[in-house]
Amino acid sequence: MKITAGELCAILQGKLEGSADTLITHPAKIEDAGNGAVCFLANPKYLPYAYTTGASVLVVNESEVFTETLKPVLIRVPDAYAAFTSLLKQFGNTADQKKGIEQPVHIAASAVIASDAYIGAFTYIDEHVNIGKGVSVYPHCYIGAGCTIADGTTLHAGVYLYPKTRIGQRCIIHSGTVIGSDGFGFAPQADGSYQKIPQLGHVLIEDDVEIGACVTIDRATMGSTIIRSGVKLDNHIHIAHNVEIGAHTVIAAQTGVSGSTKIGKYCMIGGQVGFVGHITIADRSRINAQSGVSKSITREGKAWNGAPAFEYTASLRSQSVYRNLPQLQQQLNTLLQQKETDKDTHG
């Protein structure tokens, strides 16, 4: 893709400082950019690179102040980070969209596939599958019977959808992810063995969801495991049966959510967080990495930390006390010794 600084400034609705004819060919990091690159500056830590970068164009915040002359042309915008996200999308959209059906593949006779969809080689599409317009299914995917994939969704190589899985519009699912596998349901028997509980439900994923690599989402025992619109899941996350993740919640890697837990909207969940089953998490909750959530969170908009998790500021105070326990123990022993000495002295 080639675009001038003036054209890009118009797209970003910014203010240009420098030549509008400067040519941009690619985005790059500010610290190692060269001629033709466009970069952004939003974090003050990277300010020194503004004076040394070889980039042709630099997207910066409107309020950014520079103390030296800069080589790049500047585009000033209200939010440089958000603007650069839009810029990367512009460059990303120039990639060639694959179309057609590669060989070899297996497509059941009852499957319905939009004419502009892309189906990669070695993909297996079972009976009564419905694949919408502009869908891309990369090689080595499995799409089980009765699955639906709505318009504009992308399945990267090696994604597995168990039967009856429903995927919304404009979703992105990365390699190695398995959606719709059996929930972990086993009934203990009198002899100490376990009897498998049939898992008869399915997984519903709404629109604009992105799911990282090697994520597992279990089908419901009955009904639906639900991932609501706009949810973003990092790599290596496990979502158990009958869980519901509220709209626009983000979850970092290696988090596990046990069965029938309901997580609210707009939550932010760090890496390696563990949730017990059958609890609810209030909207806009923020849960720190490696926390263990053992009971429901009912107050919206609060931050939580620790295992078991409790309110963030209280957890920090507790950690401070914990770090001082050796000193506090020594002080206590000194006081006890002093008490015994006073007792002996005064009879």
C-alpha positions as semicolon CSV with decimal commas, in nm:
position;residue;x (nm);y (nm);z (nm)
1;M;0,000;0,000;0,000
2;K;0,120;0,350;-0,086
3;I;-0,042;0,663;0,053
4;T;0,067;1,025;0,096
5;A;0,086;1,205;0,429
6;G;-0,193;1,435;0,315
7;E;-0,423;1,146;0,226
8;L;-0,353;0,973;0,556
9;C;-0,409;1,297;0,748
10;A;-0,753;1,328;0,586
11;I;-0,841;0,969;0,683
12;L;-0,733;1,029;1,044
13;Q;-0,896;1,374;1,050
14;G;-0,574;1,520;1,188
15;K;-0,363;1,834;1,143
16;L;-0,061;1,811;0,914
17;E;0,280;1,968;0,985
18;G;0,509;1,919;0,686
19;S;0,481;1,813;0,323
20;A;0,148;1,659;0,222
21;D;0,325;1,478;-0,065
22;T;0,548;1,266;0,161
23;L;0,498;0,903;0,059
24;I;0,415;0,629;0,311
25;T;0,462;0,263;0,223
26;H;0,435;0,080;0,554
27;P;0,384;0,117;0,932
28;A;0,677;0,052;1,168
29;K;0,800;0,086;1,526
30;I;0,940;0,430;1,602
31;E;1,274;0,298;1,733
32;D;1,377;0,117;1,413
33;A;1,171;0,281;1,135
34;G;1,322;0,383;0,804
35;N;1,227;0,586;0,499
36;G;0,864;0,543;0,392
37;A;0,750;0,431;0,739
38;V;0,471;0,582;0,947
39;C;0,496;0,553;1,326
40;F;0,304;0,677;1,626
41;L;0,407;0,834;1,955
42;A;0,169;0,800;2,252
43;N;0,391;0,681;2,538
44;P;0,631;0,944;2,685
45;K;0,891;0,669;2,729
46;Y;0,942;0,669;2,351
47;L;0,974;1,047;2,314
48;P;1,357;1,038;2,263
49;Y;1,306;0,825;1,950
50;A;1,109;1,108;1,788
51;Y;1,440;1,292;1,740
52;T;1,631;0,992;1,600
53;T;1,375;0,792;1,403
54;G;1,416;0,749;1,030
55;A;1,038;0,742;0,976
56;S;0,883;0,965;0,712
57;V;0,564;1,038;0,909
58;L;0,490;1,045;1,280
59;V;0,138;1,038;1,428
60;V;0,132;1,224;1,761
61;N;-0,113;1,364;2,014
62;E;-0,233;1,719;1,955
63;S;-0,076;1,832;2,283
64;E;0,270;1,680;2,223
65;V;0,553;1,935;2,264
66;F;0,895;1,888;2,100
67;T;1,210;2,074;2,201
68;E;1,410;1,997;1,885
69;T;1,348;1,997;1,510
70;L;1,208;1,667;1,383
71;K;1,278;1,489;1,055
72;P;0,934;1,323;1,008
73;V;0,621;1,496;0,889
74;L;0,377;1,521;1,182
75;I;0,009;1,433;1,189
76;R;-0,149;1,562;1,510
77;V;-0,463;1,384;1,633
78;P;-0,662;1,382;1,960
79;D;-0,554;1,024;2,042
80;A;-0,242;0,892;1,866
81;Y;-0,288;0,535;1,990
82;A;-0,645;0,510;1,863
83;A;-0,550;0,677;1,535
84;F;-0,264;0,435;1,476
85;T;-0,501;0,144;1,538
86;S;-0,717;0,277;1,254
87;L;-0,406;0,319;1,040
88;L;-0,298;-0,042;1,092
89;K;-0,647;-0,153;0,994
90;Q;-0,611;0,044;0,670
91;F;-0,287;-0,136;0,586
92;G;-0,428;-0,470;0,693
93;N;-0,728;-0,434;0,465
94;T;-0,499;-0,419;0,164
95;A;-0,401;-0,785;0,207
96;D;-0,537;-1,011;-0,066
97;Q;-0,865;-1,178;0,041
98;K;-0,856;-1,542;-0,057
99;K;-1,164;-1,685;-0,223
100;G;-1,277;-2,016;-0,358
101;I;-1,249;-2,375;-0,243
102;E;-0,909;-2,542;-0,240
103;Q;-0,857;-2,914;-0,284
104;P;-0,865;-3,159;-0,124
105;V;-1,159;-3,082;0,107
106;H;-1,470;-3,266;0,223
107;I;-1,795;-3,069;0,199
108;A;-2,119;-3,248;0,280
109;A;-2,393;-3,224;0,021
110;S;-2,628;-3,044;0,264
111;A;-2,376;-2,773;0,356
112;V;-2,451;-2,419;0,234
113;I;-2,147;-2,202;0,157
114;A;-2,156;-1,844;0,027
115;S;-2,008;-1,800;-0,318
116;D;-1,736;-1,559;-0,200
117;A;-1,621;-1,770;0,098
118;Y;-1,273;-1,918;0,116
119;I;-1,230;-2,281;0,222
120;G;-0,870;-2,395;0,267
121;A;-0,733;-2,736;0,177
122;F;-0,782;-3,038;0,407
123;T;-1,087;-2,882;0,572
124;Y;-1,383;-3,106;0,669
125;I;-1,733;-2,954;0,656
126;D;-2,011;-3,180;0,788
127;E;-2,384;-3,197;0,717
128;H;-2,614;-2,892;0,743
129;V;-2,332;-2,643;0,796
130;N;-2,408;-2,284;0,691
131;I;-2,116;-2,054;0,603
132;G;-2,189;-1,686;0,532
133;K;-2,057;-1,421;0,296
134;G;-1,690;-1,328;0,315
135;V;-1,603;-1,608;0,559
136;S;-1,245;-1,740;0,549
137;V;-1,178;-2,094;0,669
138;Y;-0,806;-2,166;0,651
139;P;-0,659;-2,517;0,598
140;H;-0,706;-2,812;0,832
141;C;-1,024;-2,687;1,000
142;Y;-1,310;-2,913;1,114
143;I;-1,666;-2,778;1,111
144;G;-1,913;-3,021;1,267
145;A;-2,271;-3,093;1,171
146;G;-2,519;-2,811;1,216
147;C;-2,261;-2,536;1,271
148;T;-2,328;-2,184;1,147
149;I;-2,063;-1,922;1,071
150;A;-2,197;-1,573;0,997
151;D;-2,067;-1,316;0,747
152;G;-1,710;-1,190;0,760
153;T;-1,575;-1,435;1,017
154;T;-1,225;-1,585;0,992
155;L;-1,117;-1,927;1,117
156;H;-0,741;-1,961;1,107
157;A;-0,571;-2,292;1,033
158;G;-0,650;-2,585;1,261
159;V;-0,968;-2,457;1,430
160;Y;-1,217;-2,724;1,539
161;L;-1,588;-2,655;1,578
162;Y;-1,789;-2,936;1,733
163;P;-2,147;-2,989;1,608
164;K;-2,413;-2,717;1,657
165;T;-2,159;-2,441;1,732
166;R;-2,287;-2,099;1,624
167;I;-2,041;-1,821;1,535
168;G;-2,153;-1,460;1,474
169;Q;-2,037;-1,196;1,229
170;R;-1,682;-1,058;1,196
171;C;-1,532;-1,295;1,450
172;I;-1,166;-1,401;1,442
173;I;-1,069;-1,742;1,580
174;H;-0,701;-1,831;1,593
175;S;-0,524;-2,160;1,532
176;G;-0,557;-2,455;1,765
177;T;-0,880;-2,339;1,927
178;V;-1,148;-2,599;2,001
179;I;-1,507;-2,485;2,045
180;G;-1,788;-2,712;2,158
181;S;-1,598;-2,999;2,319
182;D;-1,774;-3,182;2,603
183;G;-1,808;-3,008;2,936
184;F;-1,635;-3,167;3,235
185;G;-1,935;-3,348;3,378
186;F;-1,904;-3,677;3,568
187;A;-2,138;-3,817;3,836
188;P;-1,967;-4,002;4,127
189;Q;-2,082;-4,359;4,177
190;A;-2,114;-4,566;4,492
191;D;-1,805;-4,771;4,404
192;G;-1,589;-4,458;4,366
193;S;-1,599;-4,452;3,986
194;Y;-1,750;-4,175;3,771
195;Q;-2,034;-4,189;3,519
196;K;-2,010;-3,945;3,227
197;I;-2,297;-3,695;3,209
198;P;-2,404;-3,645;2,846
199;Q;-2,334;-3,293;2,721
200;L;-2,630;-3,206;2,498
201;G;-2,596;-2,828;2,460
202;H;-2,390;-2,609;2,230
203;V;-2,171;-2,295;2,215
204;L;-2,301;-1,958;2,097
205;I;-2,049;-1,689;2,003
206;E;-2,195;-1,350;1,913
207;D;-2,060;-1,080;1,678
208;D;-1,713;-0,916;1,677
209;V;-1,552;-1,168;1,913
210;E;-1,181;-1,247;1,884
211;I;-1,050;-1,572;2,032
212;G;-0,678;-1,640;2,063
213;A;-0,481;-1,954;1,986
214;C;-0,535;-2,281;2,175
215;V;-0,850;-2,168;2,358
216;T;-1,104;-2,431;2,464
217;I;-1,473;-2,352;2,507
218;D;-1,695;-2,637;2,626
219;R;-2,047;-2,702;2,505
220;A;-2,325;-2,668;2,762
221;T;-2,465;-2,969;2,943
222;M;-2,805;-2,832;2,836
223;G;-2,870;-2,496;2,673
224;S;-2,577;-2,274;2,574
225;T;-2,228;-2,168;2,668
226;I;-2,236;-1,803;2,556
227;I;-1,966;-1,556;2,452
228;R;-2,135;-1,219;2,403
229;S;-2,056;-0,953;2,141
230;G;-1,719;-0,781;2,145
231;V;-1,548;-1,022;2,387
232;K;-1,170;-1,060;2,340
233;L;-1,003;-1,378;2,466
234;D;-0,624;-1,419;2,477
235;N;-0,439;-1,747;2,410
236;H;-0,468;-2,058;2,629
237;I;-0,796;-1,979;2,806
238;H;-1,048;-2,240;2,920
239;I;-1,421;-2,163;2,931
240;A;-1,623;-2,445;3,091
241;H;-1,978;-2,561;3,019
242;N;-2,272;-2,321;3,062
243;V;-2,044;-2,021;3,128
244;E;-2,156;-1,682;2,999
245;I;-1,906;-1,403;2,924
246;G;-2,067;-1,058;2,903
247;A;-2,027;-0,818;2,613
248;H;-1,692;-0,642;2,561
249;T;-1,515;-0,826;2,841
250;V;-1,142;-0,893;2,788
251;I;-0,959;-1,190;2,940
252;A;-0,580;-1,245;2,938
253;A;-0,399;-1,574;2,885
254;Q;-0,420;-1,890;3,097
255;T;-0,739;-1,793;3,277
256;G;-0,986;-2,069;3,363
257;V;-1,360;-2,019;3,418
258;S;-1,544;-2,307;3,585
259;G;-1,889;-2,428;3,489
260;S;-2,203;-2,212;3,505
261;T;-2,016;-1,896;3,610
262;K;-2,156;-1,573;3,465
263;I;-1,911;-1,288;3,399
264;G;-2,057;-0,943;3,337
265;K;-2,008;-0,679;3,068
266;Y;-1,694;-0,465;3,022
267;C;-1,486;-0,667;3,270
268;M;-1,105;-0,673;3,253
269;I;-0,950;-0,999;3,370
270;G;-0,574;-1,053;3,399
271;G;-0,373;-1,364;3,317
272;Q;-0,391;-1,688;3,516
273;V;-0,709;-1,594;3,701
274;G;-0,916;-1,885;3,830
275;F;-1,293;-1,875;3,880
276;V;-1,487;-2,137;4,076
277;G;-1,817;-2,252;3,931
278;H;-2,171;-2,121;3,978
279;I;-2,082;-1,761;4,070
280;T;-2,157;-1,424;3,910
281;I;-1,917;-1,138;3,840
282;A;-2,056;-0,784;3,827
283;D;-2,021;-0,559;3,522
284;R;-1,695;-0,362;3,482
285;S;-1,508;-0,569;3,741
286;R;-1,128;-0,559;3,714
287;I;-0,947;-0,868;3,839
288;N;-0,571;-0,869;3,879
289;A;-0,348;-1,144;3,735
290;Q;-0,321;-1,473;3,927
291;S;-0,623;-1,396;4,143
292;G;-0,850;-1,675;4,263
293;V;-1,218;-1,582;4,260
294;S;-1,406;-1,810;4,499
295;K;-1,733;-1,623;4,547
296;S;-1,964;-1,390;4,355
297;I;-1,871;-1,025;4,301
298;T;-2,183;-0,811;4,329
299;R;-2,050;-0,453;4,328
300;E;-1,993;-0,308;3,982
301;G;-1,674;-0,134;3,878
302;K;-1,449;-0,259;4,159
303;A;-1,092;-0,392;4,131
304;W;-0,999;-0,725;4,294
305;N;-0,673;-0,900;4,375
306;G;-0,531;-1,206;4,549
307;A;-0,627;-1,565;4,620
308;P;-0,890;-1,569;4,743
309;A;-0,960;-1,240;4,569
310;F;-1,074;-0,939;4,765
311;E;-1,093;-0,566;4,698
312;Y;-0,775;-0,432;4,543
313;T;-0,685;-0,153;4,787
314;A;-0,755;-0,376;5,087
315;S;-0,537;-0,648;4,934
316;L;-0,248;-0,403;4,899
317;R;-0,276;-0,306;5,266
318;S;-0,282;-0,674;5,361
319;Q;0,027;-0,741;5,151
320;S;0,205;-0,457;5,330
321;V;0,123;-0,613;5,667
322;Y;0,228;-0,957;5,543
323;R;0,569;-0,828;5,434
324;N;0,623;-0,684;5,782
325;L;0,520;-0,998;5,973
326;P;0,877;-1,098;6,074
327;Q;0,938;-0,750;6,218
328;L;0,597;-0,749;6,391
329;Q;0,667;-1,092;6,540
330;Q;1,001;-0,971;6,673
331;Q;0,834;-0,666;6,828
332;L;0,568;-0,886;6,986
333;N;0,832;-1,120;7,132
334;T;1,018;-0,820;7,273
335;L;0,700;-0,692;7,439
336;L;0,624;-1,036;7,586
337;Q;0,977;-1,064;7,722
338;Q;0,950;-0,715;7,870
339;K;0,621;-0,812;8,034
340;E;0,778;-1,119;8,190
341;T;1,074;-0,909;8,312
342;D;0,841;-0,651;8,469
343;K;0,643;-0,929;8,634
344;D;0,958;-1,079;8,790
345;T;1,082;-0,736;8,900
346;H;0,760;-0,630;9,071
347;G;0,656;-0,967;9,200
